[in-house]
Structure formats: C-alpha cells, structure tokens
C-alpha cells in the first residue's frame, strides 16, 4: 500500500510508513489472530465472541487470547523445523520461550503441540511443572541463576541448564555432586553477531550481560571445564542473537560460528556434543511496516547452512534446537480497552488527536521501553467518520504512557468506544506493573463456545492486601 503523509486535513502528523486506509473500519488480517474478524456491525469478534459481550462480562482492559491460533502457530513451528532438518539428515527440537507469556494453560497447549519449554526463573519452572510438562523437554536459562533455581532444576530432572558464566559451572557442579547426579549443560556462546534490533533486545554482541565470549576464548574455557567435570554432562552449545529479527543473515553467521566451535571441541576432546541451539528471536508483524519471512523458508535456509557448515568442518550433524516465543504467542493476543477522554492538541504540523484508554504502560510498557510500534482498530462499532491519525495513550501520570504512537481511527471516536490493539501476546502481560497502584488485567482464553480466565484480573483488594498498613508511632 502506498505511504500517505498526513497534514492538517487529516488531523495531525503521521509517519511516512503509515498507509492511509481505504476503509478505516477494515482489519489488516496479518496483524490479527486467525480467528479475529469484524461482523456486519463493525464489532470485532474472536472465535465467534463479540468483544462488546466480552467487555460487558469481563470488563476492560483485557488481554484476549485466541487459543486455536496459539496452538496452530506452535504446531506450525514444530512442523517447519522438523521437516527442514529431517531433509538434511538430522533432528530439530523447538522450545517455547516461556518469558514471552507463560501460564500453566499456555504451557499445556504448547507442549501438546510438540514443543519443549525454555524457562529462565524458578516461577517459570514451577509453572511448567504445574502444567504437567515432561521435565525431559524443559530448559533453564538465566545470567544469574539462584542456588534454589539450580537445585530445583536438578531435582526435577530437566533436559538442560544453559551455562552463562564460568562461576556458574562451579555452582552447578557443586549442586550436582551433592545429589550424586550429572547435570546436563549447554554453554551459552556470545558469537559476536549484532542483530538488527533494539539495543535492549540484542543479545549476542560482546558488550552485554549474557553468555561467554567466543572471541575472548571464555566460551572455549567453559566448554573445557564442563567436559572435564565428573558431575557435568556437556551436551552442546547455545547461541541467541536477539529478538524481533527478520533477516536470516544473523542466524547464518551464528550457526557457522557455533558449528565451528563445536567441531573444534569435538576434535580436541574426542567426544561428541550432540546438540546446538540457535535460540529464538523470530520476528512478528506489529504494523504494516513489519515483514517477517515465512517460518518454513527460514527453517529451510537454516537447515541448509548447518548442513553445509558441518560438511565443510568434516563433522557430524547435531540435533538443532530453537526457542521461539514472540512469534508463537504474540499474534494470538489482542488487548481490549475502553476509550475515555479524546483530546485534540495543536502541533506545528496540525492537530494531533489523543485517545485516552483505561489501560496504558502498566499493561503494555513496550512502546515506552523499546520504542515499539503497534496498530489498533475501533472494535465496538462501524463508523462513517473520516480516517484520522490518532495517538492512543494510557491513563498513567507519565507523558511517555503511549500505547499506539500513530494509527488511523475514525474521526468520531469517542468516550465509551472499545479499541483493540493486536499483537500484544508477547512481553506485555509478563512486563505488566502496578504503576499508579493499577491492578493488572487478566488473560482471557477464548475458543469456539467458551471463554476461560488463564490469569485472573487483579483487584484493588489484591494490591491493598500486600500493603502492611500504617506503622504505629512512626
């Protein structure tokens, strides 16, 4: 669609990339879950549920999760990587990155579709266990694992602990020795690839907290120490280059470097490292400017790179694992808000319309934290109003409390309308806060004929219940 630069005629400035809609009521299907659409009255529906009914029954703000869409995406990732790596003569494993959004129900659904679960805290480990997930498909990450987390992982018998520092090797070794077990470990290698993403979510360049440097030799030192330990089982190498990545070239460089290090270690020690992990970070579409490649294409290209590099190195093919999270759960969720104040503000280039809703950075901090972009739609009715560029903002006492920086809504958007923001399944609920003592929204899982809380909404009583009260004679 051609870009359209708005001026005063269209009620305010807009970025060049934002397309002017032919129909401001229409959805762009690629931004929404598979079972989300609008009915003849312009009301947004998901799995047959009208959002006007959901708001009436469950209130807003509200995270709405399309269960069938989530499970379909999980199934699609497993199939794509399985088929591509089967074709080159090895196996693939796909772990769901629980940090994107993890509840016992989500863990249950992704595990049923053939995914393992990657965790990075005691709470995530306990949630996966509560869901009945097999510990043989659980991994544990983290740059600062507690002794309690390491002990829990070993006692439960999970598949792997991803080592993030030299000190951690000693701590895992001691915990394993105390239990008389061998701890399965992978070494997280900082491969020196700078993914084209936000600095806060790029994780494989040298100057950041994760992993052990390939360039400095720390990764090789860690691998040697793990191999020599009587209480550690070095099962492979791990790399993660960042998040919201659309370009496969970073993955290809990482794969070559990881395969090269693996071949070197195997030659020197005469032992097999059966697995490598190339991490996650696969991008999703938040707005019309995002262009993630089809996952089947990405899987096929990565399988080819791994196979060719192993052939060049004269080494066997490892099992190759991946950790998608955002691309699985992100598009499966939208957040539903109720409009309060609508305000026109004069700017140098025209009038900017601020649409304030009953949520904000307490339920989606990504716009403020990562400079992320989102889209939105008028969800409760159809409108004949002209398309107008608006800024959707929250109710918090921060000028940076922005949910949708720029999007077209009908000019007659008003108090009481419902607005829905797609693509909020990843890193919105997990990063939610109680800023301004605001209760966090619940997550409602919907499918044909039913709706279930998988995280109940907080109440003010929940917040006050943690307040220990005034201190006498203070």
N, C-alpha and C positions, 0 to 999 in steps of 0.2 A: 504494500500500500504506500502511496506517496506521502512524504512528510508534509506537514502543514504548519507554518509558523503563524501563531495566533497573535493578534493585536487587540486594540480596544474593541473592535467589532465583535470579537469572540470572548470578551470579558476577561482579558488578562493574558499574561505571557505564558508560553509553553515551550518545552524543549523541541528542537528540530526533529528529534526522532519520533515524537508522539504523533501517530496518524490521526487525521481528522475523520471521525466516523461517519459513514453514510447513514447509519441508524444508531443513534445513541442508546437505544434500548437493547440492541443485539449483543450477544455474547461472542467473544472470540474463543471458540471451543478449546484451542490448545492451551489456554490459561486455566482451564477448569477441569475438575474430575470428570470421568467418562459418563457419569450418571447425573450430571448437573445441566439443567436447561431452563428455559423460561416457558411458562404456559401462555395461553392466549391473552390473559390479563396482564402479562408482563411480570408475573410473580416468579421469582427464582424457585426452582424445585430441585431436590436431590433425592434420588432413589424413590421418586414419587411423592416426597414430602414437600409441602409448600412452606417456604421459610416464614410466611406470616403465621402459620399454625405453630411452627417451632418456636418463634419468638413469643407467641402468646402462652405457650405451655411451659417453656423452659427459660424464658427471659433472655436478655442480651446484656453485655456481649457474650458471644457463644462461639466456641470452636466446633465446627460441624465436619465430621469425618465420614467420607464415603467408603464403607468397608469393602465393597466389591472392587472399587478402584484400587485401593491399597493392595488387596490380595492379588489382583491382576498384575500390578506393576512388580510385585515381589516375584510372582511366577514368571513374568517375562524376563527379568534379570537372570534368574536361575537358568532358564531355558537358553538364553542368548549365550551366556558364558559356557554352559555345559556343552552346547553344540559346537561352539567355535574351538574350544580346547580339545574336545573329543576328535575333531577333524585333524588336529596336528599331532595326536597321539598321546595326550595326557589328560588329566582331570582338572576341573576348576571347582572351587568352593566359593560360595557367596555368603558373607556375613552381613547381617543388617546392622548398621551403625546406630546403636541404641541412643546415643546422645542426641540424635535428631528429634526423636519423640519415643519414649518408652513407657508403656503401661503393661500390666500383665496380659491384657487383651491383645494389644499390638504384638507382644512377644509370641503369644499363642498363634496369632494369624500368620505372621511371617515364618515361624517355624513349621507350620502346617504346609507352607508353600515351598519348603525345602531349604530355607535359609538358616544359617547359624546366627548367633548374635554376638556382636562386639560390644563389650561394656568398658566403662572407664571409672567406675566408682563402686563402693560397697552397695549403695542403694540400687544401682543398675543390676549388679549381680543378684541381689536378693529378689528384685522384680522378675528377672528371667527365671529364677528358681521357683518363685511362687506360681509362675505360669506353667510349670511342669516341663520346661525345656530340658532336653538331654544335656548334661554338662559336657559331653563329648563334642558339642558344637558351639561352645562358649569360649570367647577370648577375653582377656583383660588388658587394657591399655592404661596409660597414665604416666605423666612425668614425675609424679611424687606419690607413688603408691604407699599407703599406710601399711604397717605391720598387720593390722586387722584385715585389710583387703587381701594381702598376700596369703595370710592364714586361711581365710575363707575360701579363696580360690583353690588352694591345695587340698583343703579338707573336702570340698565339694568334688574335686577331681576334674577341673575344666581342661579343655583341649590345649590351651596355650596361654602363657603370660608373655607379653611383649616387653622386653627389657629396654629401658630408656636411659640408663646411666650405668657407669661402672660400679658405683656404690650399691646399686640395686642388685647386681649379681651376687654380692656378698650377702645381702639380706635375704634374697630368695634361697640361696644356698643354705643358709643357716636354718631357715624355716623348714626346708625340705629335709635337711639332716635330722632335725628334731622329730620329724614324723616318720623317718625311715622310708622316704619316697624319693623318686626322681621327678623333678619339676620340668615339664615341657616348656621350653622357652624359645622365643624368636628374638633377634636383635633388630631394634628399630634403627635403620640407617638413614642418616641425613645425606641425601645423594647430591646436594648442590644444585637442584633444579628450582628455579623461581617460576612458579606457576603464575599465569596472568590472571590474578585475582586480587582481592583486597589484602593489604599487608597483614591484617589481623587473622586472616584465614589461609595464608600461605605458610606452609609448614615444612618445606624441605630446603630452604636456603640456610646458610650457615648461622646467621645471627638471630637465633630464636631458641626457645626452651626445649624443643622436642628432639629426641634421638641422639645418635652418636655419629660423629662426622666421618664420612668416607675419606675426605681429603686429608684430614689430620692423622688418620690411622686409628682413631678411637674405636671405630666400628670393628676393625680387624682385631684390635686388642680385646674387645669384649667377646668376640666370637672365639678367640683362642682360649680365653679364661673359661668361658662356658663349656667349650669342648673338653677342657682338662678336668672339669669338676666331676667328682663321683656322684653328685646329687642333682646335677642339671642334665637335661636331655636337649641338646641344641637341635631343634627341628627345622630351623630355617631363618630367613632374613625378611625384614619388613621395610616397606617404604610407603610414605604418604606425602604427597606433594602439595596438597591444599584442597580447597573447596570451590564449588561453583565454576568448574572448569569445562570449557567447550572444545579446547584444542587438544588433540591427542598427542602432539609432539612432546609435551612434558612427560606424559606417561611412557612414551617410547624411550626417551633418554633415561628415565628412571629404571625402566626394565633392563636396558642394556647394562647399566652400571651395577644393578643388583645381581644380574646373571653373571657378570664378570667377576664380582666379588665372591659369589658362590663357587664358581669354578676354581678360583684361586684357593679358597679354603679347602675345597674337596681334594685338590691336588696335593696340598701341603699336609693335610691330615689323613688322607686315605680313607675318609669317611663320607658318607652321603648326608647331604642336607635335603630332605625330601620336599621342602615347600618354600615358595617365596610368596610374599603378599605385596601387591601393588597398591593397596589402600583403596580409598574411595575418592570422593570429590566430584563425582559426575554431576554436571550442571542440570538445572531445570529451567523452565520458562516462567519468569515472573511477569514480564511485559512483552509487548510486541517486538522489542529490540533484541530479545534473547533468542539465540539459535542453537540449542543443544543438538548434537548429531544423534541419529538413531542409535540406540544402545547395541543393536545387533551389529552395526557397522563398526562401532568402537571395539566390541568384543572380538570380532574377526581380525581387525588390524592388530590388536594387542597379542592375540594368539600367534599371528604370523611373526611379529617382532620377537617374541620369546623363543619360538621355534628356530628362527634363523640365527639368533644370537647364541643359543645353545649349540647349534651345529658349528658355528664359527669357533666357539670355545672348545669344541670337542667334548662336550659334557652331556649328561643325560637330561631329559626334560623333567622339571619338577612339577609337582602339583602347584597350581597358581590360584591364589585366593584374592578376593576383592571385598571391599567394605562400603557399599552404597548405603546411604541413609536419606539424604535430602531428596534424591531423585525417586525414591520409593514413596515416602510419606508426604513430601512437600505438596505435590499437586492434588493429593487426596483430601485436603482440608481447605475450607474457607472459613473466615471469621465473619460473623454477622453482628452488625452494630445498629443502634437506633440513633437517628440524627437529632441533635438538639439545636444549638444556635447555628444560623447561617449568616455570614457577615461578609460584605464587600469592602475591600480595602484598596484605596488608591495607591498605585505604584507609578514609577516613572514611565512604564510602558502600557499602563491601562489599569483596570480593576481586577484584583485577584479575589476570587471568592473562596472564603474559608468555611468549610463544612465541618462543624464540630460533632463528634460522636461520643457515645458513652463508654468508650474504652480509651486506648492510647498506648503509650510506651510501656505501661505496666503489663500489657498482654502481647505487644509486638515492639520490642526495642531495636529491631534490626535496622530500621531506617535511620535511627539516631546513632546506633553503634557502628554499623557497617556502610552507611550511606546507601542502603539498599533501596531499590525501586519496586513498587507494587502497582497493581491495577485495582479497579473496583467497578461496581455496577450498582445502579438503583435496583433494589431487589424486591420491593413490595408492590410495584405498580408499573404500568406503562405510562409514558409521558409524551406529550406533543411539544415539549419545550425544546428550544434550540440547544445544540451541544455547547457546553460552556466549560472551559478549563477551570477546575477547582483544585484546592488543596484540602485533603481530608486530614483533620488533626484530632488529637485526643483532648481529654479533659484535665490534664495534669498541669501543674504550675511550672512548666518548662517551655520556652519558646521552641526548643527542638523536639517537642512532642508531636511529631509528624508521622502519620501512617502511610499516606499516599501523597507523594510530593506533587505530582501533576497527572491529572486524568480528566477526561471529558465526562460530565454528568449533565442531565437536563437542567436548563436554566431555572426550572421551577422546583428544584429540590428544596425540601422544607422540613421543619421540625416534625418528628413522628415517622418520617420515611425510614425504611430499612436500607442500609448499604452493606454490600458484601465484598470482602477483599479475598481474592483467590490466592492459592499458593502459600498458605500460612501453616502448613503441617510440620515444617522443619524449623526447629530452633526458635519458635515463638512461645509455645507453652513451656518448654524447658527453661527458657530465659525469663519467664514472667516473674514479676515482682509485686510487692505490696506498696509501691510508691504512693505517697499521699494516703497511706492506710486504705488502699483499694483492694477488695477481695479479688482473687484471680478467677477468671472464668472457668467453667467446666468444659470437658471434651465430650461431645455427644456423638456416638457412633450410630450411623443410620444405614439401614438396608431396607429392601422392599418389605413393607408391612411392619417394621419395628424401629424403635429408637431406644438406645441404652446409654446411660452415663458410663463412660470408662474412666473418667476423672470427674468427681462431683465438683460443682462450683463451691468456692469458699463463701462463707458468710462473715458479716461483721462480728458475730459471736465467736467465730474461729479466731479472728485477729485479736479480739479483746481477751479471749481465753489464754493467750500467750503473754498478755501484759500482767505483770505481777502486782500491779496496783501501787498506790502511793506508799511511801515509806514513812512510818510513824516517826515523829520528832526529828525528821530530816532537816 
